[in-house]
Amino acid sequence: MKSIFVILSIVIFLFHSSSAQQQVKIMSYNLLGYPADSSIRVPYFRTIINAVNPDILVVCEITSRPAVNSFLKSIMNFNSVTYDSGRYIDGYDTDNAIFYNKEKFNFISNTPIKTSLRDISEFKITDKIYHDTLRIFMVHLKANLADSLLRAAEVDSLRKYTNNLPSGTNFIIAGDFNLYSANESAYKKLIKNNPADDGNFIDPLTMTGVWNNAAYSINHTQSTRTRSFGNGATGGLDDRFDMILNSNAVKNPGGIKFIPGTYTAYGNDGNHYNDSINKIPNSAVTQTIANALHYASDHLPVYASYEFGNPVILNVKLISEGMYIPASDKLSRKDTVIAYLRNVNAPFQIIDSAFSLNDTLNFNSSLYFRNTQTGNYFLTVKTFNTIETWSSSGIHYNTDSIMNYDFTVSNANAYGNNEVLRAARYCIYSGDINNDGFVNLEDILTTSNAANNFSAGYFKEDVNGNNLVELNDILTVYSNAGKFISKVTP
């Protein structure tokens, strides 16, 4: 008997581990008008890309499709043909581009969001294992401290778009924001959380006030230089222009999830305020990489890591009538719970499934769903020999949260009140031995035959879970058959 439960536990563990999350590194980089001076800068870019090894790279200040092809061939795929590039759109001024690991991702689309200045790019990708879709908004907002109103207007155009996305959509924003403080209107508009929409962004860092000060030196990304060359800005590292911000769905559990502590201004050790990144020493990177960062661009790249394939956990409490022991308020043993999420409209198609062992003391089963979008669904559950039981109505399933449903507190939580009260707990009816949705004569005969054969161990006819098919099991099945117990569905 014990070996059966060990096997079940191993199966459930392997089921969850076999689809473990995929960790992905996403990097954003201002390429400083690439391919200008490319013959000089290409080796430095190679050094940086090889060191960071991003799964996805989004860039701004790239000037043409040939430039994208050059960067892909000469830098991204210099050592191996691992990357591909997404659709390039030639817009106003310099443009944005995306490079991605083609073994891990499929590129879906590049949608330009028009502003009065540069386009904001919406790059949409999906991973090949879990088919999680991520939208990456790439921006290069208007430069100069005096142009804060123009930056705010660009963000207005973006928020009109993100505010209309469905709640729970996975998206991030990256790029060169040219923001100087948390008090700027553009920044406030980005992070503003409106009750009526889910279009705001969340900053992984807490940085109040003006950002050009030594207290924030570890997060500065511009400029990598103190002297002028190659059209880059000077002045040393003193501005946080380059950022990656997350949506609510990406911040919260389920689907695609930001990994806290991974946000990095690459190469910045916090000791180069108003200084060049390659001034010796640099404790964050080797001197070779510090030199590459210095000569490749006047901006540091920023990266963060994300997990794809995070399951959404639905905690369901339920009690099998036969296995419940009222005197000790526990189950006689663990049992396998099988659950389905179904469309709320006829014919109530199964959208996703999960299974788990329920706890004998708190009656909880943690169910891991991976293939369901945010929305309303019927929840149906059953165990080894119980009647299939439906939730009373469609439950709201949210891909960025941990949810709970309790069948034990009230029969109003079961469709058609299809539960039985035992002591102070509501239980799911036992006795559907053949899983046909009815407790009837066939179930009585099957249980009686097993009892006559003195069946001992893990048998579906063992309704009370004491490892022996006996009279008590027959009586439970007989009683429910006499009540014409069956599954109740919409």
Secondary structure, DSSP 4 states (H G I P E B T S, - for coil): -HHHHHHHHHHHHHHHHHTPPEEEEEEEEEEEEETTTHHHHHHHHHHHHHHH--SEEEEEEE--HHHHHHHIIIIITSSSS-EEE------SSSEEEEEEETTTEEEEEEEEE--SSSPEEEEEEEETTT--EEEEEEEE---SGGGHHHHHHHHHHHHHHHTTSPTT--EEEEEE----BTTSHHHHHHH---TT-----B-SS---SBS-SGGGGGG--B-S-SS--TT---S-B-B--EEEEE-HHHHSSSEEEE-TT--EETT--S--BTS-TTSSP-SSS-HHHHHHHHHH-SB--EEEEEEEEEPEEEEEE--BGGGEETTTTEESS--EEEEEEEESSTT--EEEEEEEEPPTTT-EEEEEE-S--SEEEEEEEE-TTBPPEEBSSPEEE-TTS-EEEESSS-GGGBGGG--EEETTEEEBPB--TT-SSB--HHHHHHHHHHHHTT-BSS-TT-TT-SSB--HHHHHHHHHHHHTT-B----
